[in-house]
Amino acid sequence: MKRTKTILSFISTPLAGFLLIIAGLLPFSICAQRNNFQTYSLSNGLPQATIFCVTQDKRGYLWLGMEGSGLCRFDGIHFKTFDKKDGFNAEVIRSLMEDSKGRIWAGTSGEGVILYDGQSFKKIGKKNGLNGSTVLSLLEDKDGNIWAGTDDGGVNEIKQISKDSFSIKVFDEKKGISNNGILDIHQDRQGHIWLATFQGISVLKITGDSVKINKLLSPRDIPFESITSIAEDGKGKLWFGAAEGVFTISPQKEKYSNTDFQLDLISRKVTIYNESNGFN
């Protein structure tokens, strides 16, 4: 396991396996000048060349979500595949996440969400109330609930009731979100859930059992329509990725913190970064 602890970052590609950037234990100034790139492909034992997602767990293992070969774990030397004979009944994995308990959640195409607790696999699918065909994004919120964003069924809030029991609440277009295709999910410092969709952004404000949904749409509120990713920086500013560029939304204004959340949203400053101001 020593080798996996030297991995600082990775790049996945749907064509040629994945690329690890290995910096070892060298000082940062040296690493910045001399990064070592190592590509892993089929010839190195990688089970499948098409990789949709990668995550690293607390023990240093890399988990790979592939097309056609199930779930794969990499210890820095060997690739271990989990498939039907191990109880993992999915071929295509589009999203991966480790939760606060060290469990691995896999968002699949056609098989819902599969949970691995280190001993066995548990499927959470349509029979459990999960909506949507393919799970594209996963998030664990501050209360330990799992949010699963899908390509056509909105977002599912999954709460574990007992070891083998889950309750699922679905938020889709019928409930008020802007689009059922959810590409990314983020929870901000105030606990709001932000959804990056094919048609703008939906923001869920949760107060107890009450959920209020607000939408930010293009071109009225935001510059781009299809939002692919969300991140929050150290100052609470939210960054949104799109095919046309990047834009930011400033943090919540204190004067609106206990009043109208919709008014707070539309009053925030939006800054655009694209080709017109040097972003390539």
Number of C-alpha atoms within 10 A of each C-alpha: 12 10 13 18 18 16 18 11 12 16 12 17 13 14 12 16 22 22 16 16 16 20 20 16 10 12 9 10 8 10 14 10 8 12 13 11 12 12 13 15 17 11 8 12 12 20 21 21 20 22 24 21 22 20 18 21 14 12 11 18 17 19 24 30 26 25 21 16 20 22 23 20 18 18 17 16 11 11 16 15 19 16 16 12 7 10 13 20 18 24 18 23 29 22 26 27 23 20 18 12 8 14 16 20 24 32 28 28 21 16 22 24 24 20 18 17 12 9 6 10 17 16 20 21 17 14 9 14 15 23 25 26 18 24 33 27 26 28 23 20 19 12 8 14 15 20 23 31 33 30 21 18 22 27 32 23 18 21 16 13 9 8 7 9 10 13 15 19 14 20 20 22 15 11 11 15 25 25 24 22 26 32 23 22 26 23 19 17 12 12 15 18 19 21 30 28 26 19 20 23 26 22 24 20 18 14 10 6 5 8 13 14 19 19 21 20 17 14 10 9 17 18 19 23 20 22 23 19 19 22 16 17 8 6 8 15 15 19 18 20 18 18 11 16 17 22 19 20 20 16 18 19 13 9 9 14 11 9 10 10 18 16 10 17 20 16 15 15 12 15 13 18 15 14 11 9 8 7 11 10
